[in-house]
Amino acid sequence: MMQEKNDGINNNTNLLRQHNKPALSWELKVKKKVRTIPSFLGNFRPVVGQCCHQCMPDSLRKNLGQKSYLGFDNLLDVNERKTRYRGWLVRRLCCALYVSGLKVFGSSTGDRLQRICQSSRVKEAVKAEAPEGEICQERPGCLSPFLPLVNTCISSALLRFAGWAMLKMFASVFGSIQVNLNHLSALHRASREGSPLVYVYLRQSMVDCALIPLVLFCHNLRVPYTICPLHVNSPFLRSVLNKLGVVLLPSSVSTELDAEMETLYSPVMTSLIGELLHEGQALSVGVSALSGHGGQWLLRIRQLIKEGSVPDVSLVPVGISYDSVTKTNMQGSSQVCLRSVLQWLWDLLWKQPEGSVRVHLGQPFSLKEMCEPGRCRIDKWLPLQNLLLPVILNSRVEDVYGTRQMPWILSSFEHTSELSPSEKDLCVAIILHLMFSAASCKAVMSTSVVASLLLHRYRKGVSASALCRDVAWLTEELLFRNRDVGYGGSLVEVVHYSLSLLSPHIVIAAVPSRDDPLIMSHPSAASVLHLSLLAQTVTHAFTLECVGACAVSAMLREVVFSGVSSRVRTEGVEGEEVKDDMEFDVVLCQTELTERALQLCHLLPPGSMPPCQSSQSFALDAIDSLVRCGVLITEENPEAAPVCDFWKKKGSLKWTTTDDPYHSDSDCEEQDLCSYKISQPSRCPDMLFFLCSMLAGHLRTLCWATMALDLMNTPLAEAEFVRQIHSHLWNTANQKKQYYESCSEEAAHTAVRTLIDLGVLLEERQTGGVFLGVSPLFQLSENRQKLHYFITQYLYS
């Protein structure tokens, strides 16, 4: 009999127990079979956050001397050992004494406002706005909405109080906040050298804006001015935050995009950033992984360096990982009022701390060095439709190589028209590189590992012992890929801790005939979306393998639908007609696999791959990664013809490097003698399908969005278009009663942006805003079907 509880805890098995209770029967059984999970392999922990060897070799060389492992510091573990005093009274006041002993770098405004008003950038903007004949004064009235932003400062006394309050508040929210100490010495050295530090992180929640200043404050580093795109209604809150170095949105606008549309906002903010960096202040900037919003602040810094206003800055990618998804999502509403803050503080009084946070500060690197010629080398930027439409519509004459162009990352920044195309491409590359670096810095938490296994490998459920075994296997795979993990210790305790945090989103059932309980993800949409968000860090770590696995899946799909048996071998067997059973004993050609992987690379979300690596190189690495993890086995037979003859007969295209005018596509290239055979790794026999499933959510969203075009009357306003696409995704998932990870609002935005880049949708700028409509080419149902088939070939379901 299967039993289920709403909170995910089963009474018969008592699976999610408190740590002071006796061990469970399945735990005792598992303990006999498995070992302790190490948080690092051998004597070395993965070093994350290192500088790119291609783009910043000089910065990397500065940090090569540090090889010792310094461990982690729990910010919430404040005791008398962190103070200069001892005694029973100190143990009760240790937090206040600890905060009072920290070094604070105060900052006053001085004559900052006057300097900003006298800057040529602001003068020109004010002159363009002012009526004819009116002269710009020192404090023009049109700058009054920006005066609170310009007067942002850091009060030493208020900062100490805020640090003490945040330590107390976060102790009620999280069990621990672990900070990697490895690169702190490099940050101290960079700050002493006089180069301002700019911390860049991926926006996840409002908590990020408070965590980074708190981490730096507790380690005697300069607290940065934080760029926080929030609309705060309360004048009292705005005043307090302005004295803590928080640069908010102007009170007259509600969103970041609305602020960028104002004529004076960009010049004033650029001048403000220049003054802060000239004073030696640090900055903290968040970039949205969905839209790239926040990248305009990096563009402003780049402009200041190019103009010579700022000599140089040191960029520091920051990775923040949570055990559980925080509820304060910055992608949603950005409205903050005093009532909501008081309600949140009241809830903290009754909340038990759960989960932990892992913060990784990367190595600082010079932005000026990265912008030097030949450092951040990017392949030719091409529109996505130029890269993929010839393949989709079967009209390609020759292969086109390049990098997908993403100009929309800076579309919200009004002054990009002043930049040359090469400068725009460089700025986009810098933003994408920092997005990738910040995502690579993030530690993979135990809940992410369990969520990935339940969502992508065991949708129908898994026994507790098998889940423990796979957690150990996946941990080793992550560590081999130089990704840090935010857990360690006994395997059973790690799995038990993860299940306790995921209890509202999983189902744990007991079967009377077996000792092991059955664990599976809850089928509700909220639970699947929660697990999908947690599993994204694992997917990012396996992006190479996922691309290669989907390329293999696409070739196997073509084998199945072509009517040729999967028993095709290199001996030149013609093959039998496919019946019921399929063993997939097929040999695949390297060039075909690489081209399939190359085409899929262009559909990846931004930040999935480093922009300084060419797409061709990434595709080759994707295939090689499958060989390293045992999914593919290399076969070299120079005497026999590879099975790629079959693909060429079907009209597939191959990479050609020969200049021979008599070269024919009907014969295999003599220089390509490498082929692959599909294998099953002993530790994970179905690893190929596990890797394919990680990208299935993103690809499925594109498929469903393409199907939705048949049901929509266009053109529509962009917001309404995205809303209808999102509604269609929800309706499709509800009809299928599964795949809810493909119907999130973020997925809908990403799918619409991809369809625009593909040329499926056309943007029209009208007085009412941006309108989207289906292009004439894809108004034909035949072309929409070709697009749907192209995406579906990579989709594993």
Secondary structure in CASP SS format (residue, H / E / C, confidence):
PFRMAT SS
TARGET T0000
AUTHOR 0000-0000-0000
METHOD secondary structure of the structure
MODEL  1
M C 1.00
M C 1.00
Q C 1.00
E C 1.00
K C 1.00
N C 1.00
D C 1.00
G C 1.00
I C 1.00
N C 1.00
N C 1.00
N C 1.00
T C 1.00
N C 1.00
L C 1.00
L C 1.00
R C 1.00
Q C 1.00
H C 1.00
N C 1.00
K C 1.00
P C 1.00
A C 1.00
L C 1.00
S H 1.00
W H 1.00
E H 1.00
L H 1.00
K H 1.00
V H 1.00
K H 1.00
K C 1.00
K C 1.00
V C 1.00
R C 1.00
T C 1.00
I E 1.00
P C 1.00
S C 1.00
F C 1.00
L E 1.00
G C 1.00
N C 1.00
F E 1.00
R C 1.00
P C 1.00
V C 1.00
V C 1.00
G C 1.00
Q C 1.00
C C 1.00
C C 1.00
H C 1.00
Q C 1.00
C C 1.00
M C 1.00
P H 1.00
D H 1.00
S H 1.00
L H 1.00
R H 1.00
K H 1.00
N C 1.00
L C 1.00
G C 1.00
Q C 1.00
K C 1.00
S C 1.00
Y C 1.00
L C 1.00
G C 1.00
F E 1.00
D E 1.00
N E 1.00
L C 1.00
L C 1.00
D C 1.00
V C 1.00
N C 1.00
E H 1.00
R H 1.00
K H 1.00
T C 1.00
R C 1.00
Y C 1.00
R C 1.00
G C 1.00
W H 1.00
L H 1.00
V H 1.00
R H 1.00
R H 1.00
L H 1.00
C H 1.00
C H 1.00
A H 1.00
L H 1.00
Y H 1.00
V H 1.00
S H 1.00
G C 1.00
L C 1.00
K C 1.00
V C 1.00
F C 1.00
G C 1.00
S E 1.00
S C 1.00
T C 1.00
G C 1.00
D C 1.00
R H 1.00
L H 1.00
Q H 1.00
R H 1.00
I H 1.00
C H 1.00
Q H 1.00
S C 1.00
S H 1.00
R H 1.00
V H 1.00
K H 1.00
E H 1.00
A H 1.00
V H 1.00
K H 1.00
A H 1.00
E H 1.00
A C 1.00
P C 1.00
E C 1.00
G C 1.00
E C 1.00
I C 1.00
C C 1.00
Q C 1.00
E C 1.00
R C 1.00
P C 1.00
G H 1.00
C H 1.00
L H 1.00
S H 1.00
P H 1.00
F H 1.00
L H 1.00
P H 1.00
L H 1.00
V H 1.00
N C 1.00
T C 1.00
C C 1.00
I E 1.00
S C 1.00
S H 1.00
A H 1.00
L H 1.00
L H 1.00
R H 1.00
F H 1.00
A H 1.00
G H 1.00
W H 1.00
A H 1.00
M H 1.00
L H 1.00
K H 1.00
M H 1.00
F H 1.00
A H 1.00
S H 1.00
V H 1.00
F C 1.00
G C 1.00
S E 1.00
I E 1.00
Q E 1.00
V E 1.00
N E 1.00
L C 1.00
N C 1.00
H C 1.00
L H 1.00
S H 1.00
A H 1.00
L H 1.00
H H 1.00
R H 1.00
A H 1.00
S H 1.00
R H 1.00
E C 1.00
G C 1.00
S C 1.00
P C 1.00
L E 1.00
V E 1.00
Y E 1.00
V E 1.00
Y E 1.00
L E 1.00
R C 1.00
Q C 1.00
S E 1.00
M C 1.00
V H 1.00
D H 1.00
C H 1.00
A H 1.00
L H 1.00
I H 1.00
P H 1.00
L H 1.00
V H 1.00
L H 1.00
F H 1.00
C H 1.00
H C 1.00
N C 1.00
L C 1.00
R C 1.00
V C 1.00
P C 1.00
Y E 1.00
T E 1.00
I E 1.00
C C 1.00
P C 1.00
L C 1.00
H E 1.00
V E 1.00
N C 1.00
S C 1.00
P H 1.00
F H 1.00
L H 1.00
R H 1.00
S H 1.00
V H 1.00
L H 1.00
N H 1.00
K C 1.00
L E 1.00
G C 1.00
V E 1.00
V E 1.00
L C 1.00
L C 1.00
P C 1.00
S C 1.00
S C 1.00
V C 1.00
S C 1.00
T C 1.00
E H 1.00
L H 1.00
D H 1.00
A H 1.00
E H 1.00
M H 1.00
E C 1.00
T C 1.00
L C 1.00
Y H 1.00
S H 1.00
P H 1.00
V H 1.00
M H 1.00
T H 1.00
S H 1.00
L H 1.00
I H 1.00
G H 1.00
E H 1.00
L H 1.00
L H 1.00
H H 1.00
E C 1.00
G C 1.00
Q C 1.00
A C 1.00
L E 1.00
S E 1.00
V E 1.00
G E 1.00
V E 1.00
S C 1.00
A C 1.00
L C 1.00
S C 1.00
G C 1.00
H C 1.00
G C 1.00
G H 1.00
Q H 1.00
W H 1.00
L H 1.00
L H 1.00
R H 1.00
I H 1.00
R H 1.00
Q H 1.00
L H 1.00
I H 1.00
K H 1.00
E H 1.00
G C 1.00
S C 1.00
V C 1.00
P C 1.00
D C 1.00
V C 1.00
S E 1.00
L E 1.00
V E 1.00
P E 1.00
V E 1.00
G E 1.00
I E 1.00
S E 1.00
Y E 1.00
D C 1.00
S C 1.00
V C 1.00
T C 1.00
K C 1.00
T C 1.00
N E 1.00
M C 1.00
Q C 1.00
G C 1.00
S C 1.00
S C 1.00
Q E 1.00
V E 1.00
C C 1.00
L H 1.00
R H 1.00
S H 1.00
V H 1.00
L H 1.00
Q H 1.00
W H 1.00
L H 1.00
W H 1.00
D H 1.00
L H 1.00
L C 1.00
W C 1.00
K C 1.00
Q C 1.00
P C 1.00
E C 1.00
G C 1.00
S E 1.00
V E 1.00
R E 1.00
V E 1.00
H E 1.00
L E 1.00
G C 1.00
Q C 1.00
P C 1.00
F E 1.00
S E 1.00
L H 1.00
K H 1.00
E H 1.00
M H 1.00
C C 1.00
E C 1.00
P C 1.00
G C 1.00
R C 1.00
C C 1.00
R C 1.00
I C 1.00
D C 1.00
K C 1.00
W E 1.00
L E 1.00
P C 1.00
L H 1.00
Q H 1.00
N H 1.00
L H 1.00
L H 1.00
L H 1.00
P H 1.00
V H 1.00
I H 1.00
L C 1.00
N C 1.00
S C 1.00
R C 1.00
V C 1.00
E C 1.00
D C 1.00
V C 1.00
Y C 1.00
G C 1.00
T E 1.00
R E 1.00
Q C 1.00
M C 1.00
P H 1.00
W H 1.00
I H 1.00
L H 1.00
S C 1.00
S C 1.00
F C 1.00
E H 1.00
H H 1.00
T H 1.00
S H 1.00
E H 1.00
L C 1.00
S C 1.00
P H 1.00
S H 1.00
E H 1.00
K H 1.00
D H 1.00
L H 1.00
C H 1.00
V H 1.00
A H 1.00
I H 1.00
I H 1.00
L H 1.00
H H 1.00
L H 1.00
M H 1.00
F H 1.00
S H 1.00
A H 1.00
A H 1.00
S H 1.00
C H 1.00
K C 1.00
A C 1.00
V E 1.00
M C 1.00
S H 1.00
T H 1.00
S H 1.00
V H 1.00
V H 1.00
A H 1.00
S H 1.00
L H 1.00
L H 1.00
L H 1.00
H H 1.00
R C 1.00
Y C 1.00
R C 1.00
K C 1.00
G C 1.00
V E 1.00
S E 1.00
A H 1.00
S H 1.00
A H 1.00
L H 1.00
C H 1.00
R H 1.00
D H 1.00
V H 1.00
A H 1.00
W H 1.00
L H 1.00
T H 1.00
E H 1.00
E H 1.00
L H 1.00
L H 1.00
F H 1.00
R C 1.00
N C 1.00
R C 1.00
D C 1.00
V E 1.00
G C 1.00
Y C 1.00
G C 1.00
G E 1.00
S C 1.00
L H 1.00
V H 1.00
E H 1.00
V H 1.00
V H 1.00
H H 1.00
Y H 1.00
S H 1.00
L H 1.00
S H 1.00
L H 1.00
L C 1.00
S H 1.00
P H 1.00
H H 1.00
I E 1.00
V E 1.00
I E 1.00
A E 1.00
A C 1.00
V C 1.00
P C 1.00
S C 1.00
R C 1.00
D C 1.00
D C 1.00
P C 1.00
L E 1.00
I E 1.00
M E 1.00
S E 1.00
H C 1.00
P C 1.00
S C 1.00
A H 1.00
A H 1.00
S H 1.00
V H 1.00
L H 1.00
H H 1.00
L H 1.00
S H 1.00
L H 1.00
L H 1.00
A H 1.00
Q H 1.00
T H 1.00
V H 1.00
T H 1.00
H H 1.00
A H 1.00
F C 1.00
T H 1.00
L H 1.00
E H 1.00
C H 1.00
V H 1.00
G H 1.00
A H 1.00
C H 1.00
A H 1.00
V H 1.00
S H 1.00
A H 1.00
M H 1.00
L H 1.00
R H 1.00
E H 1.00
V H 1.00
V H 1.00
F H 1.00
S H 1.00
G C 1.00
V E 1.00
S C 1.00
S C 1.00
R C 1.00
V C 1.00
R C 1.00
T C 1.00
E C 1.00
G C 1.00
V C 1.00
E C 1.00
G C 1.00
E C 1.00
E E 1.00
V C 1.00
K C 1.00
D C 1.00
D C 1.00
M C 1.00
E C 1.00
F C 1.00
D C 1.00
V C 1.00
V E 1.00
L E 1.00
C E 1.00
Q H 1.00
T H 1.00
E H 1.00
L H 1.00
T H 1.00
E H 1.00
R H 1.00
A H 1.00
L H 1.00
Q H 1.00
L H 1.00
C H 1.00
H C 1.00
L C 1.00
L C 1.00
P C 1.00
P C 1.00
G C 1.00
S C 1.00
M C 1.00
P C 1.00
P C 1.00
C C 1.00
Q C 1.00
S C 1.00
S H 1.00
Q H 1.00
S H 1.00
F H 1.00
A H 1.00
L H 1.00
D H 1.00
A H 1.00
I H 1.00
D H 1.00
S H 1.00
L H 1.00
V H 1.00
R H 1.00
C C 1.00
G C 1.00
V C 1.00
L E 1.00
I E 1.00
T E 1.00
E E 1.00
E E 1.00
N C 1.00
P C 1.00
E C 1.00
A C 1.00
A C 1.00
P C 1.00
V C 1.00
C H 1.00
D H 1.00
F H 1.00
W H 1.00
K H 1.00
K H 1.00
K C 1.00
G C 1.00
S C 1.00
L C 1.00
K C 1.00
W C 1.00
T C 1.00
T C 1.00
T C 1.00
D C 1.00
D C 1.00
P C 1.00
Y C 1.00
H C 1.00
S C 1.00
D C 1.00
S C 1.00
D C 1.00
C C 1.00
E C 1.00
E C 1.00
Q C 1.00
D C 1.00
L C 1.00
C E 1.00
S E 1.00
Y E 1.00
K E 1.00
I E 1.00
S C 1.00
Q C 1.00
P C 1.00
S C 1.00
R C 1.00
C C 1.00
P C 1.00
D C 1.00
M H 1.00
L H 1.00
F H 1.00
F H 1.00
L H 1.00
C H 1.00
S H 1.00
M H 1.00
L H 1.00
A H 1.00
G H 1.00
H H 1.00
L H 1.00
R H 1.00
T H 1.00
L H 1.00
C H 1.00
W H 1.00
A H 1.00
T H 1.00
M H 1.00
A H 1.00
L H 1.00
D H 1.00
L H 1.00
M C 1.00
N C 1.00
T C 1.00
P C 1.00
L E 1.00
A E 1.00
E H 1.00
A H 1.00
E H 1.00
F H 1.00
V H 1.00
R H 1.00
Q H 1.00
I H 1.00
H H 1.00
S H 1.00
H H 1.00
L H 1.00
W H 1.00
N H 1.00
T H 1.00
A H 1.00
N H 1.00
Q H 1.00
K H 1.00
K C 1.00
Q C 1.00
Y C 1.00
Y H 1.00
E H 1.00
S H 1.00
C C 1.00
S C 1.00
E H 1.00
E H 1.00
A H 1.00
A H 1.00
H H 1.00
T H 1.00
A H 1.00
V H 1.00
R H 1.00
T H 1.00
L H 1.00
I H 1.00
D H 1.00
L H 1.00
G C 1.00
V C 1.00
L E 1.00
L E 1.00
E E 1.00
E E 1.00
R E 1.00
Q E 1.00
T C 1.00
G C 1.00
G E 1.00
V E 1.00
F E 1.00
L E 1.00
G E 1.00
V E 1.00
S C 1.00
P H 1.00
L H 1.00
F H 1.00
Q H 1.00
L C 1.00
S H 1.00
E H 1.00
N H 1.00
R H 1.00
Q H 1.00
K H 1.00
L H 1.00
H H 1.00
Y H 1.00
F H 1.00
I H 1.00
T H 1.00
Q C 1.00
Y C 1.00
L C 1.00
Y C 1.00
S C 1.00
END
